[in-house]
Amino acid sequence: MSTPETGRRTETVDTDAGPARITWFPAQPVKNARLVLAVGHGAGGGIETRDLRALAAALPAHGVTVALVEQPWRVAGRKIAPAPKTLDTGWRGLWPALTAPGLPVVAGGRSAGARVACRTAKELGAHAVLALAFPLHPPGRPEKSRKDELLAAGVPTLVVQGGNDPFGRPAEFPPGEYGITEVPYGDHGFAVAKRSGLTEDQAMEVLTAAVTAWLSTL
């Protein structure tokens, strides 16, 4: 289904975990496209989050086709995400559709979606990984670190993290062969308090500028 007025196109893809959905930005392929950025959502929401919307709006002008991925559990209307193994199954099933444009694919996601991208990057041949709001640990439980997933991605990786993210502030991240950009004052959803002096638009400009610059180096 194409929606010309919004510049997007949706595609349903059957996977072993059930039907999933890709929303492509722009609706039609463009000649100067050089990458596909495929971004999955987190466990607490879908593709309507502020960071995913901002990337879909900003990146096509820079030669990046954006594919926002909805996992089968969201497409089916369920409210609770399944186990990580099932999320990985859904992502693997989408990969042929994501590579269909014939461009290198950067695997990305926010929160749980970032974990999926890291866990499957080498196996699927991802060009790189974009990890938005990577949940380094559960809030208040730094001993339950998920750093091994991030460090094992095996491809160029950029983490974009809110400065006040309870799932892991930038200073908590271990050394590794990846880049990290901080969105000042941002929480796990990159929301910023009014008293911070930073607006949501400014926070999203930090995020999109960092991602755009990083993608230009790949």
N, CA, C and O of each residue as an XYZ file, in Angstrom:
872
protein
N       0.852     -1.195      0.000
C       0.000      0.000      0.000
C       0.881      1.236      0.000
O       1.731      1.386      0.878
N       0.696      2.122     -0.968
C       1.472      3.348     -1.050
C       0.644      4.518     -0.567
O      -0.557      4.592     -0.829
N       1.285      5.429      0.137
C       0.598      6.619      0.643
C       1.376      7.843      0.182
O       2.231      8.335      0.918
N       1.099      8.352     -1.030
C       1.927      9.406     -1.604
C       2.025     10.651     -0.734
O       3.073     11.294     -0.680
N       0.936     10.992     -0.055
C       0.959     12.237      0.691
C       1.886     12.185      1.901
O       2.293     13.230      2.408
N       2.218     11.011      2.360
C       3.127     10.920      3.496
C       4.480     10.360      3.091
O       5.380     10.262      3.926
N       4.642      9.990      1.821
C       5.924      9.501      1.351
C       6.323      8.171      1.944
O       7.510      7.910      2.139
N       5.351      7.327      2.233
C       5.671      6.034      2.824
C       4.947      4.918      2.093
O       3.952      5.147      1.405
N       5.457      3.722      2.253
C       4.832      2.538      1.667
C       4.949      1.406      2.664
O       6.008      1.203      3.259
N       3.858      0.662      2.850
C       3.896     -0.448      3.795
C       3.911     -1.781      3.052
O       3.324     -1.931      1.980
N       4.600     -2.738      3.659
C       4.745     -4.071      3.078
C       4.622     -5.096      4.198
O       5.288     -4.982      5.227
N       3.778     -6.090      3.997
C       3.636     -7.170      4.966
C       4.498     -8.345      4.530
O       4.502     -8.736      3.363
N       5.230     -8.901      5.495
C       6.172     -9.986      5.203
C       5.877    -11.156      6.134
O       5.793    -10.976      7.349
N       5.720    -12.338      5.578
C       5.510    -13.530      6.398
C       6.843    -14.008      6.973
O       7.834    -14.120      6.251
N       6.859    -14.287      8.269
C       8.049    -14.838      8.924
C       7.629    -16.068      9.720
O       6.439    -16.351      9.859
N       8.607    -16.792     10.238
C       8.299    -17.968     11.050
C       7.678    -17.590     12.392
O       7.173    -18.453     13.111
N       7.714    -16.309     12.726
C       7.066    -15.839     13.955
C       5.715    -15.196     13.672
O       5.062    -14.700     14.590
N       5.288    -15.198     12.406
C       4.028    -14.575     12.024
C       4.268    -13.413     11.081
O       5.416    -13.048     10.829
N       3.186    -12.816     10.550
C       3.339    -11.686      9.633
C       3.950    -10.476     10.335
O       3.531    -10.102     11.431
N       4.936     -9.878      9.695
C       5.561     -8.650     10.159
C       5.283     -7.559      9.125
O       4.720     -7.821      8.062
N       5.685     -6.341      9.453
C       5.368     -5.230      8.548
C       6.566     -4.283      8.449
O       7.223     -3.976      9.444
N       6.831     -3.832      7.224
C       7.857     -2.826      6.968
C       7.173     -1.579      6.420
O       6.335     -1.663      5.522
N       7.534     -0.428      6.963
C       7.098      0.844      6.401
C       8.323      1.526      5.818
O       9.274      1.847      6.531
N       8.282      1.742      4.514
C       9.427      2.288      3.778
C       9.304      3.793      3.608
O       8.231      4.313      3.301
N      10.411      4.480      3.811
C      10.508      5.916      3.555
C      11.736      6.145      2.665
O      12.844      5.770      3.050
N      11.562      6.757      1.475
C      10.320      7.220      0.874
C       9.532      6.059      0.277
O       9.966      4.907      0.310
N       8.370      6.387     -0.265
C       7.489      5.345     -0.789
C       8.107      4.629     -1.985
O       7.929      3.422     -2.149
N       8.825      5.363     -2.812
C       9.427      4.786     -4.001
C      10.949      4.901     -3.922
O      11.462      5.879     -3.378
N      11.680      3.916     -4.457
C      13.142      3.994     -4.451
C      13.638      5.244     -5.176
O      13.030      5.693     -6.148
N      14.739      5.793     -4.696
C      15.330      6.965     -5.343
C      16.709      6.593     -5.875
O      17.378      5.713     -5.334
N      17.124      7.273     -6.940
C      18.348      6.897     -7.642
C      19.597      7.064     -6.789
O      20.556      6.306     -6.933
N      19.589      8.057     -5.896
C      20.809      8.333     -5.143
C      20.906      7.547     -3.840
O      21.832      7.763     -3.059
N      19.954      6.629     -3.593
C      19.987      5.864     -2.346
C      21.236      4.992     -2.317
O      21.563      4.340     -3.308
N      21.933      4.979     -1.187
C      23.161      4.205     -1.062
C      23.113      3.196      0.066
O      23.941      2.286      0.123
N      22.136      3.349      0.981
C      22.002      2.454      2.120
C      20.530      2.275      2.450
O      19.697      3.123      2.131
N      20.230      1.163      3.090
C      18.950      0.988      3.771
C      19.238      0.954      5.270
O      20.088      0.188      5.725
N      18.533      1.781      6.030
C      18.580      1.700      7.484
C      17.291      1.045      7.937
O      16.218      1.640      7.840
N      17.394     -0.180      8.430
C      16.232     -0.928      8.921
C      16.206     -0.824     10.437
O      17.162     -1.222     11.103
N      15.124     -0.296     10.985
C      15.063     -0.022     12.419
C      13.848     -0.690     13.043
O      12.713     -0.459     12.628
N      14.103     -1.520     14.045
C      13.029     -2.170     14.782
C      12.671     -1.402     16.044
O      13.490     -0.655     16.578
N      11.464     -1.585     16.511
C      10.965     -0.876     17.689
C      11.350     -1.612     18.966
O      11.971     -2.674     18.923
N      10.976     -1.037     20.095
C      11.255     -1.638     21.387
C      10.108     -2.504     21.878
O       9.144     -2.758     21.156
N      10.233     -2.949     23.115
C       9.223     -3.828     23.703
C       8.017     -3.055     24.215
O       6.970     -3.645     24.484
N       8.153     -1.752     24.351
C       7.066     -0.969     24.928
C       6.294     -0.114     23.944
O       5.444      0.675     24.355
N       6.567     -0.249     22.662
C       5.870      0.578     21.683
C       6.212      0.148     20.278
O       6.952     -0.812     20.066
N       5.662      0.876     19.315
C       5.872      0.541     17.919
C       6.766      1.546     17.220
O       7.686      2.102     17.819
N       6.484      1.772     15.945
C       7.339      2.622     15.126
C       6.964      4.096     15.206
O       7.502      4.918     14.464
N       6.046      4.432     16.103
C       5.607      5.820     16.199
C       6.460      6.649     17.152
O       6.141      7.815     17.385
N       7.514      6.102     17.702
C       8.321      6.826     18.677
C       9.047      8.007     18.029
O       9.296      8.016     16.824
N       9.378      8.997     18.853
C       9.941     10.249     18.341
C      11.248     10.034     17.588
O      11.493     10.706     16.586
N      12.088      9.118     18.045
C      13.371      8.921     17.380
C      13.214      8.257     16.016
O      13.881      8.641     15.055
N      12.340      7.270     15.929
C      12.133      6.603     14.645
C      11.459      7.540     13.647
O      11.809      7.541     12.466
N      10.502      8.333     14.108
C       9.865      9.315     13.220
C      10.890     10.323     12.715
O      10.886     10.682     11.537
N      11.759     10.775     13.595
C      12.755     11.777     13.205
C      13.720     11.230     12.161
O      14.051     11.924     11.200
N      14.171      9.999     12.338
C      15.076      9.398     11.364
C      14.396      9.212     10.012
O      14.999      9.474      8.972
N      13.147      8.764     10.023
C      12.422      8.548      8.771
C      12.219      9.854      8.021
O      12.183      9.864      6.790
N      12.085     10.961      8.756
C      11.894     12.260      8.119
C      13.193     12.844      7.590
O      13.197     13.514      6.557
N      14.303     12.596      8.292
C      15.554     13.284      7.974
C      16.443     12.550      6.979
O      17.080     13.193      6.144
N      16.502     11.236      7.043
C      17.560     10.514      6.338
C      17.369     10.348      4.832
O      18.371     10.328      4.118
N      16.144     10.227      4.297
C      16.036     10.051      2.848
C      16.699     11.158      2.038
O      17.170     10.908      0.928
N      16.745     12.362      2.565
C      17.401     13.461      1.855
C      18.908     13.261      1.764
O      19.580     13.942      0.990
N      19.441     12.331      2.550
C      20.876     12.049      2.556
C      21.203     10.710      1.900
O      22.264     10.136      2.144
N      20.292     10.219      1.070
C      20.553      8.990      0.333
C      20.354      7.720      1.119
O      20.852      6.663      0.732
N      19.627      7.809      2.225
C      19.381      6.635      3.065
C      17.896      6.292      3.026
O      17.060      7.097      3.436
N      17.571      5.114      2.540
C      16.201      4.623      2.589
C      15.953      4.065      3.986
O      16.741      3.258      4.478
N      14.874      4.482      4.623
C      14.567      4.056      5.986
C      13.431      3.034      5.947
O      12.387      3.261      5.336
N      13.663      1.911      6.614
C      12.655      0.848      6.722
C      12.337      0.664      8.205
O      13.159      0.142      8.957
N      11.149      1.091      8.623
C      10.724      0.911     10.005
C      10.000     -0.418     10.119
O       9.011     -0.666      9.429
N      10.508     -1.269     10.999
C      10.074     -2.662     11.073
C       9.177     -2.883     12.287
O       9.529     -2.521     13.409
N       8.013     -3.484     12.044
C       7.103     -3.877     13.131
C       7.138     -5.398     13.258
O       6.826     -6.135     12.323
N       7.525     -5.831     14.440
C       7.625     -7.260     14.716
C       6.235     -7.914     14.687
O       5.226     -7.237     14.883
N       6.185     -9.235     14.442
C       4.890     -9.919     14.349
C       3.974     -9.711     15.550
O       2.758     -9.620     15.380
N       4.528     -9.634     16.761
C       3.657     -9.477     17.929
C       2.925     -8.140     17.909
O       1.792     -8.049     18.384
N       3.559     -7.101     17.367
C       2.891     -5.803     17.253
C       1.838     -5.843     16.145
O       0.735     -5.320     16.305
N       2.186     -6.465     15.033
C       1.239     -6.562     13.919
C      -0.011     -7.316     14.355
O      -1.118     -6.994     13.923
N       0.165     -8.322     15.213
C      -0.967     -9.124     15.696
C      -1.763     -8.420     16.785
O      -2.797     -8.930     17.216
N      -1.302     -7.262     17.237
C      -2.039     -6.508     18.244
C      -1.771     -6.932     19.669
O      -2.494     -6.525     20.579
N      -0.742     -7.746     19.885
C      -0.416     -8.144     21.253
C       0.330     -7.022     21.972
O       0.993     -6.203     21.335
N       0.222     -6.989     23.285
C       0.797     -5.896     24.067
C       2.090     -6.262     24.779
O       2.787     -5.390     25.297
N       2.408     -7.539     24.806
C       3.618     -7.995     25.493
C       4.543     -8.649     24.492
O       4.138     -9.542     23.748
N       5.797     -8.199     24.473
C       6.776     -8.750     23.539
C       7.121    -10.182     23.911
O       7.140    -10.527     25.092
N       7.392    -11.013     22.925
C       7.791    -12.403     23.201
C       9.261    -12.477     23.616
O       9.925    -11.453     23.774
N       9.747    -13.680     23.786
C      11.135    -13.913     24.195
C      12.106    -13.434     23.119
O      11.747    -13.373     21.943
N      13.344    -13.093     23.517
C      14.332    -12.641     22.540
C      14.499    -13.582     21.352
O      14.666    -13.122     20.223
N      14.456    -14.883     21.585
C      14.618    -15.837     20.482
C      13.550    -15.630     19.412
O      13.837    -15.724     18.219
N      12.310    -15.348     19.841
C      11.221    -15.127     18.881
C      11.399    -13.810     18.152
O      11.105    -13.718     16.960
N      11.878    -12.788     18.849
C      12.162    -11.510     18.187
C      13.225    -11.693     17.111
O      13.108    -11.138     16.018
N      14.253    -12.463     17.416
C      15.298    -12.717     16.425
C      14.743    -13.467     15.218
O      15.138    -13.201     14.083
N      13.830    -14.403     15.463
C      13.210    -15.150     14.370
C      12.441    -14.224     13.443
O      12.547    -14.332     12.221
N      11.674    -13.323     14.017
C      10.933    -12.358     13.207
C      11.861    -11.491     12.377
O      11.598    -11.249     11.199
N      12.940    -11.023     12.977
C      13.895    -10.156     12.277
C      14.574    -10.914     11.128
O      14.729    -10.381     10.029
N      14.972    -12.153     11.391
C      15.590    -12.946     10.326
C      14.632    -13.119      9.148
O      15.042    -13.058      7.989
N      13.361    -13.334      9.453
C      12.387    -13.539      8.389
C      12.166    -12.309      7.525
O      11.752    -12.421      6.371
N      12.441    -11.133      8.083
C      12.283     -9.886      7.343
C      13.493     -9.559      6.482
O      13.396     -8.757      5.554
N      14.616    -10.165      6.776
C      15.870     -9.745      6.155
C      15.853     -9.801      4.630
O      16.344     -8.863      4.001
N      15.309    -10.860      3.991
C      15.282    -10.859      2.527
C      14.534     -9.661      1.940
O      14.940     -9.131      0.905
N      13.455     -9.232      2.583
C      12.724     -8.065      2.086
C      13.532     -6.785      2.290
O      13.457     -5.863      1.478
N      14.296     -6.731      3.364
C      15.105     -5.538      3.635
C      16.270     -5.420      2.668
O      16.694     -4.310      2.346
N      16.796     -6.549      2.199
C      17.908     -6.520      1.253
C      17.438     -6.457     -0.204
O      18.255     -6.309     -1.112
N      16.131     -6.570     -0.428
C      15.604     -6.612     -1.796
C      15.975     -5.395     -2.641
O      16.181     -5.545     -3.845
N      16.071     -4.186     -2.056
C      16.476     -3.046     -2.900
C      17.885     -3.150     -3.449
O      18.268     -2.342     -4.295
N      18.672     -4.122     -2.994
C      20.013     -4.307     -3.513
C      21.050     -3.368     -2.923
O      22.100     -3.147     -3.525
N      20.767     -2.814     -1.753
C      21.664     -1.872     -1.091
C      22.194     -2.484      0.207
O      21.548     -3.360      0.783
N      23.357     -2.034      0.673
C      23.813     -2.466      1.996
C      22.773     -2.095      3.050
O      22.169     -1.024      2.988
N      22.570     -2.986      4.014
C      21.559     -2.747      5.050
C      22.244     -2.534      6.392
O      23.017     -3.373      6.856
N      21.945     -1.400      7.001
C      22.356     -1.127      8.375
C      21.233     -1.605      9.274
O      20.104     -1.125      9.172
N      21.536     -2.545     10.152
C      20.529     -3.076     11.073
C      20.444     -2.152     12.280
O      21.462     -1.809     12.882
N      19.242     -1.757     12.623
C      19.078     -0.853     13.755
C      17.854     -1.196     14.575
O      17.025     -2.024     14.196
N      17.773     -0.540     15.695
C      16.608     -0.719     16.549
C      16.728      0.157     17.776
O      17.799      0.663     18.111
N      15.589      0.320     18.435
C      15.624      1.029     19.705
C      15.317      0.032     20.815
O      14.418     -0.798     20.676
N      16.054      0.110     21.907
C      15.850     -0.710     23.092
C      15.920     -2.202     22.727
O      16.963     -2.668     22.268
N      14.836     -2.952     22.922
C      14.865     -4.375     22.583
C      15.216     -4.601     21.121
O      15.860     -5.592     20.779
N      14.791     -3.679     20.255
C      15.132     -3.787     18.839
C      16.615     -3.636     18.593
O      17.155     -4.243     17.668
N      17.290     -2.827     19.413
C      18.743     -2.688     19.302
C      19.441     -3.984     19.684
O      20.440     -4.361     19.071
N      18.921     -4.658     20.687
C      19.497     -5.950     21.088
C      19.357     -6.963     19.950
O      20.292     -7.711     19.664
N      18.206     -6.988     19.311
C      17.999     -7.900     18.179
C      19.027     -7.616     17.086
O      19.654     -8.535     16.560
N      19.193     -6.335     16.751
C      20.127     -5.968     15.686
C      21.546     -6.414     16.020
O      22.257     -6.919     15.152
N      21.964     -6.233     17.275
C      23.305     -6.642     17.689
C      23.467     -8.160     17.641
O      24.490     -8.667     17.179
N      22.461     -8.878     18.116
C      22.581    -10.344     18.192
C      22.666    -11.002     16.824
O      23.274    -12.063     16.686
N      22.066    -10.388     15.811
C      21.939    -11.042     14.506
C      22.806    -10.413     13.412
O      22.806    -10.894     12.279
N      23.541     -9.351     13.729
C      24.233     -8.571     12.697
C      25.202     -9.397     11.863
O      25.132     -9.380     10.634
N      26.105    -10.120     12.519
C      27.112    -10.879     11.773
C      26.478    -12.003     10.974
O      26.832    -12.237      9.818
N      25.542    -12.692     11.598
C      24.867    -13.821     10.943
C      24.178    -13.399      9.651
O      24.241    -14.107      8.646
N      23.519    -12.238      9.682
C      22.733    -11.799      8.540
C      23.537    -10.994      7.525
O      23.056    -10.714      6.427
N      24.748    -10.627      7.889
C      25.558     -9.829      6.977
C      25.216     -8.350      6.991
O      25.346     -7.676      5.969
N      24.784     -7.841      8.128
C      24.479     -6.417      8.238
C      25.731     -5.592      7.978
O      26.835     -5.982      8.357
N      25.548     -4.457      7.331
C      26.657     -3.570      7.007
C      27.179     -2.873      8.268
O      28.373     -2.596      8.384
N      26.285     -2.596      9.197
C      26.615     -1.914     10.448
C      25.400     -2.034     11.354
O      24.371     -2.579     10.954
N      25.520     -1.519     12.590
C      24.413     -1.547     13.551
C      24.229     -0.164     14.157
O      25.192      0.488     14.561
N      22.972      0.272     14.213
C      22.590      1.489     14.924
C      21.764      1.077     16.135
O      20.675      0.521     15.991
N      22.282      1.349     17.323
C      21.606      0.968     18.566
C      21.088      2.219     19.262
O      21.863      2.997     19.818
N      19.786      2.403     19.226
C      19.145      3.544     19.868
C      18.652      3.125     21.245
O      17.927      2.138     21.373
N      19.041      3.871     22.277
C      18.592      3.581     23.644
C      18.853      2.118     24.003
O      17.956      1.407     24.455
N      20.092      1.685     23.794
C      20.431      0.295     24.088
C      20.217      0.028     25.580
O      20.766      0.744     26.418
N      19.428     -0.994     25.921
C      19.150     -1.274     27.334
C      20.292     -2.061     27.969
O      20.240     -3.286     28.081
N      21.316     -1.333     28.380
C      22.521     -1.968     28.911
C      22.221     -2.848     30.113
O      22.868     -3.875     30.316
N      21.243     -2.445     30.905
C      20.826     -3.224     32.072
C      19.421     -2.802     32.466
O      18.991     -1.713     32.085
N      18.688     -3.620     33.214
C      17.389     -3.179     33.730
C      17.605     -1.998     34.687
O      18.654     -1.914     35.327
N      16.634     -1.091     34.794
C      16.789      0.054     35.701
C      17.135     -0.392     37.121
O      16.469     -1.249     37.702
N      18.188      0.211     37.659
C      18.600     -0.094     39.017
C      19.322     -1.413     39.185
O      19.617     -1.808     40.313
N      19.619     -2.114     38.083
C      20.265     -3.430     38.166
C      21.512     -3.471     37.272
O      21.559     -4.263     36.331
N      22.503     -2.648     37.542
C      23.688     -2.622     36.665
C      24.433     -3.947     36.609
O      25.181     -4.196     35.664
N      24.236     -4.802     37.614
C      24.915     -6.101     37.594
C      24.337     -7.030     36.531
O      24.969     -8.025     36.177
N      23.154     -6.725     36.020
C      22.512     -7.532     34.977
C      22.854     -6.967     33.592
O      21.967     -6.655     32.797
N      24.131     -6.847     33.329
C      24.598     -6.174     32.121
C      24.341     -7.010     30.862
O      24.462     -8.235     30.865
N      23.982     -6.302     29.790
C      23.825     -6.928     28.472
C      24.951     -6.483     27.541
O      24.803     -6.507     26.319
N      26.069     -6.081     28.125
C      27.171     -5.551     27.320
C      27.674     -6.563     26.303
O      28.139     -6.180     25.229
N      27.587     -7.862     26.628
C      28.115     -8.873     25.714
C      27.399     -8.847     24.374
O      28.020     -9.079     23.336
N      26.094     -8.565     24.383
C      25.362     -8.474     23.121
C      25.897     -7.331     22.272
O      26.113     -7.492     21.071
N      26.109     -6.183     22.891
C      26.618     -5.021     22.171
C      28.024     -5.272     21.643
O      28.315     -4.992     20.480
N      28.885     -5.795     22.488
C      30.280     -5.986     22.110
C      30.460     -7.073     21.060
O      31.477     -7.104     20.368
N      29.483     -7.962     20.935
C      29.583     -9.061     19.975
C      28.964     -8.742     18.621
O      28.893     -9.620     17.761
N      28.514     -7.512     18.410
C      27.861     -7.176     17.144
C      28.753     -7.490     15.949
O      28.273     -7.997     14.936
N      30.048     -7.195     16.058
C      30.991     -7.618     15.040
C      31.039     -6.773     13.791
O      31.728     -7.130     12.835
N      30.317     -5.647     13.768
C      30.310     -4.729     12.630
C      30.369     -3.310     13.189
O      30.140     -3.115     14.383
N      30.672     -2.314     12.352
C      30.664     -0.937     12.859
C      29.340     -0.615     13.551
O      28.267     -0.890     13.013
N      29.422     -0.040     14.729
C      28.230      0.169     15.555
C      28.234      1.565     16.153
O      29.263      2.053     16.622
N      27.069      2.200     16.129
C      26.867      3.473     16.817
C      25.753      3.305     17.829
O      24.669      2.827     17.495
N      26.018      3.700     19.073
C      25.013      3.748     20.124
C      24.598      5.209     20.306
O      25.451      6.088     20.431
N      23.305      5.465     20.320
C      22.794      6.787     20.654
C      21.993      6.632     21.939
O      20.994      5.913     21.977
N      22.439      7.315     22.993
C      21.897      7.068     24.327
C      21.509      8.373     25.008
O      22.229      9.368     24.919
N      20.373      8.361     25.684
C      19.970      9.514     26.465
C      20.853      9.697     27.681
O      21.254      8.722     28.318
N      21.157     10.939     28.005
C      22.021     11.211     29.148
C      21.442     10.777     30.467
O      22.186     10.555     31.423
N      20.121     10.650     30.546
C      19.448     10.228     31.777
C      18.705      8.909     31.600
O      17.691      8.674     32.258
N      19.195      8.064     30.731
C      18.511      6.793     30.471
C      18.712      5.841     31.652
O      19.848      5.466     31.943
N      17.637      5.443     32.337
C      17.791      4.542     33.485
C      18.227      3.140     33.089
O      18.630      2.354     33.946
N      18.152      2.816     31.797
C      18.619      1.514     31.328
C      20.116      1.541     31.002
O      20.657      0.563     30.486
N      20.768      2.633     31.296
C      22.201      2.748     31.038
C      22.557      4.125     30.534
O      22.229      4.484     29.403
N      23.232      4.908     31.377
C      23.700      6.218     30.952
C      24.991      6.054     30.160
O      25.695      5.058     30.331
N      25.312      7.012     29.298
C      26.504      6.848     28.449
C      27.772      6.493     29.214
O      28.566      5.682     28.738
N      27.980      7.086     30.396
C      29.203      6.827     31.158
C      29.289      5.387     31.663
O      30.367      4.927     32.036
N      28.173      4.680     31.677
C      28.166      3.300     32.154
C      28.614      2.297     31.094
O      28.909      1.146     31.416
N      28.667      2.720     29.850
C      28.977      1.772     28.777
C      30.456      1.391     28.805
O      31.317      2.237     29.043
N      30.740      0.121     28.562
C      32.124     -0.346     28.624
C      32.918      0.090     27.395
O      32.328      0.415     26.364
N      34.227      0.099     27.489
C      35.042      0.364     26.305
C      34.785     -0.697     25.246
O      34.518     -1.856     25.565
N      34.865     -0.297     24.006
C      34.648     -1.244     22.925
C      34.827     -0.576     21.591
O      35.011      0.638     21.510
N      34.773     -1.364     20.549
C      34.950     -0.846     19.192
C      33.605     -0.392     18.642
O      33.077     -0.978     17.697
N      33.075      0.630     19.229
C      31.824      1.223     18.768
C      31.844      2.695     19.160
O      32.610      3.113     20.028
N      30.991      3.467     18.506
C      30.864      4.875     18.861
C      29.642      5.085     19.739
O      28.702      4.291     19.707
N      29.658      6.146     20.517
C      28.499      6.459     21.346
C      28.249      7.959     21.323
O      29.171      8.756     21.499
N      27.011      8.330     21.107
C      26.586      9.724     21.098
C      25.541      9.918     22.181
O      24.617      9.116     22.314
N      25.685     10.965     22.941
C      24.738     11.265     24.013
C      23.727     12.311     23.559
O      24.088     13.338     22.985
N      22.462     12.032     23.825
C      21.414     13.046     23.694
C      21.241     13.646     25.084
O      20.674     12.993     25.960
N      21.713     14.869     25.312
C      21.716     15.435     26.668
C      20.330     15.412     27.304
O      19.332     15.772     26.679
N      20.295     14.982     28.553
C      19.079     14.988     29.381
C      18.022     13.981     28.933
O      16.976     13.870     29.572
N      18.272     13.245     27.850
C      17.251     12.340     27.328
C      17.025     11.133     28.214
O      17.966     10.602     28.803
N      15.763     10.696     28.309
C      15.455      9.466     29.030
C      15.482      8.300     28.043
O      16.048      8.429     26.958
N      14.884      7.174     28.399
C      14.944      5.996     27.529
C      14.217      6.208     26.201
O      14.530      5.557     25.205
N      13.255      7.113     26.194
C      12.555      7.451     24.956
C      13.042      8.744     24.334
O      12.416      9.265     23.411
N      14.168      9.273     24.838
C      14.757     10.528     24.398
C      13.875     11.742     24.696
O      14.022     12.791     24.069
N      12.975     11.596     25.640
C      12.229     12.762     26.122
C      13.143     13.578     27.025
O      13.967     13.023     27.753
N      12.993     14.907     26.973
C      13.812     15.797     27.806
C      12.882     16.672     28.644
O      11.851     17.141     28.161
N      13.257     16.883     29.893
C      12.451     17.718     30.781
C      12.538     19.184     30.355
O      13.569     19.630     29.852
N      11.462     19.921     30.555
C      11.450     21.340     30.185
C      12.534     22.115     30.907
O      13.133     23.030     30.343
N      12.783     21.752     32.148
C      13.782     22.486     32.922
C      15.204     22.289     32.398
O      16.117     23.000     32.815
N      15.400     21.344     31.500
C      16.740     21.095     30.958
C      17.199     22.221     30.034
O      18.397     22.414     29.825
N      16.237     22.960     29.483
C      16.571     23.997     28.526
C      16.701     23.489     27.096
O      16.961     24.264     26.175
N      16.519     22.186     26.915
C      16.590     21.573     25.595
C      15.179     21.190     25.163
O      14.437     20.584     25.936
N      14.808     21.536     23.949
C      13.496     21.152     23.449
C      13.559     19.761     22.820
O      14.640     19.250     22.527
N      12.395     19.160     22.616
C      12.360     17.854     21.957
C      12.924     17.955     20.549
O      13.649     17.062     20.108
N      12.599     19.042     19.831
C      13.131     19.214     18.477
C      14.656     19.273     18.495
O      15.314     18.685     17.638
N      15.209     19.980     19.467
C      16.671     20.074     19.559
C      17.288     18.717     19.889
O      18.338     18.356     19.357
N      16.631     17.975     20.766
C      17.130     16.639     21.096
C      17.141     15.745     19.865
O      18.095     14.998     19.646
N      16.092     15.818     19.067
C      16.039     15.007     17.854
C      17.039     15.479     16.810
O      17.521     14.679     16.008
N      17.356     16.777     16.812
C      18.396     17.264     15.909
C      19.760     16.687     16.281
O      20.557     16.359     15.402
N      20.032     16.563     17.589
C      21.274     15.928     18.030
C      21.330     14.495     17.514
O      22.348     14.051     16.983
N      20.228     13.785     17.677
C      20.175     12.380     17.275
C      20.332     12.230     15.766
O      21.174     11.457     15.309
N      19.541     12.950     14.992
C      19.576     12.779     13.537
C      20.901     13.251     12.952
O      21.398     12.657     11.995
N      21.483     14.315     13.513
C      22.771     14.788     13.012
C      23.861     13.758     13.256
O      24.705     13.523     12.391
N      23.845     13.138     14.443
C      24.851     12.124     14.752
C      24.719     10.912     13.846
O      25.714     10.388     13.345
N      23.487     10.470     13.640
C      23.271      9.292     12.788
C      23.627      9.597     11.339
O      24.262      8.783     10.668
N      23.222     10.763     10.859
C      23.547     11.152      9.481
C      25.047     11.196      9.265
O      25.545     10.673      8.268
N      25.778     11.816     10.189
C      27.222     11.913     10.058
C      27.876     10.532     10.082
O      28.789     10.261      9.302
N      27.409      9.662     10.976
C      27.974      8.323     11.075
C      27.700      7.521      9.809
O      28.601      6.862      9.290
N      26.478      7.568      9.308
C      26.145      6.818      8.103
C      26.989      7.284      6.916
O      27.306      6.486      6.033
N      27.352      8.556      6.887
C      28.158      9.071      5.765
C      29.557      8.488      5.747
O      30.247      8.568      4.731
N      29.990      7.896      6.869
C      31.336      7.296      6.927
C      31.349      5.830      6.517
O      32.419      5.244      6.354
N      30.188      5.237      6.350
C      30.134      3.793      6.082
C      30.348      3.494      4.596
O      30.335      2.332      4.191
